[in-house]
Amino acid sequence: MLRDRGWGWERLTHLRAGELGGEKGTAMVSGKQLADFGYKAFSGSMMLLTLYAGYLCSVRVQRMLQHRREREENTPGPQS
């Protein structure tokens, strides 16, 4: 069996407490904390994507209405 050289999952889940402003040594990041961070990052990106899609939709509707107004102004009315 191959030994883990410290570059796998275990290394990714260990943080130096000094980097976090805590005491010296190592602190273990739990799987739940990683999952919570991943969930928050994913949720945040989906929220931004939704806001951007709403912006694009509103710009498209605004352009459509503007073209419709221009078309109605340029069409000749009924001749009497």
C-alpha positions in Angstrom: 0.0 0.0 0.0 1.3 3.5 -0.9 1.9 5.9 1.9 0.3 9.3 1.8 3.0 11.8 1.4 1.0 14.6 2.9 -0.3 16.1 -0.4 -3.8 14.5 -0.3 -7.0 15.2 1.5 -5.4 15.2 4.9 -3.0 18.0 3.9 -5.9 20.0 2.5 -7.9 19.7 5.7 -5.1 20.9 8.0 -4.6 24.6 8.6 -1.9 26.2 10.6 -3.7 27.9 13.5 -1.2 30.8 13.3 -2.6 31.7 9.8 -6.1 31.9 11.3 -4.9 34.2 14.2 -5.2 31.4 16.8 -2.6 29.6 18.8 0.5 28.0 17.2 0.1 24.4 16.1 -2.3 22.8 13.7 -6.0 23.0 13.6 -8.2 20.3 11.9 -10.9 21.5 9.6 -13.8 19.2 9.8 -15.7 17.7 6.9 -18.8 19.6 8.0 -16.9 22.9 7.9 -15.6 22.2 4.4 -19.1 21.1 3.3 -20.6 24.3 4.8 -18.1 26.4 3.0 -18.7 24.6 -0.3 -22.4 25.0 0.1 -22.1 28.8 0.8 -19.8 29.3 -2.1 -22.1 27.4 -4.5 -25.2 29.2 -3.2 -23.5 32.6 -3.5 -22.4 31.9 -7.1 -25.9 30.8 -8.0 -27.3 34.0 -6.4 -25.0 36.1 -8.5 -25.8 34.1 -11.6 -29.5 34.6 -11.0 -29.0 38.4 -10.5 -27.0 38.6 -13.7 -29.7 36.6 -15.7 -32.3 39.0 -14.3 -30.3 42.0 -15.5 -29.9 40.4 -19.0 -33.6 39.7 -19.2 -34.5 43.3 -18.2 -32.1 44.7 -20.8 -33.6 42.5 -23.5 -37.2 43.5 -22.6 -36.2 47.2 -22.5 -34.6 46.9 -26.0 -37.7 45.1 -27.3 -40.0 47.8 -26.1 -37.8 50.5 -27.5 -37.8 48.8 -30.9 -41.5 48.4 -30.8 -42.0 52.1 -30.0 -39.7 53.1 -32.8 -41.5 50.8 -35.2 -44.9 52.3 -34.2 -43.6 55.8 -34.7 -42.2 55.1 -38.2 -45.3 53.3 -39.5 -47.7 55.6 -41.4 -51.1 56.0 -39.8 -54.4 55.4 -41.6 -54.9 57.9 -44.4 -58.2 59.8 -44.1 
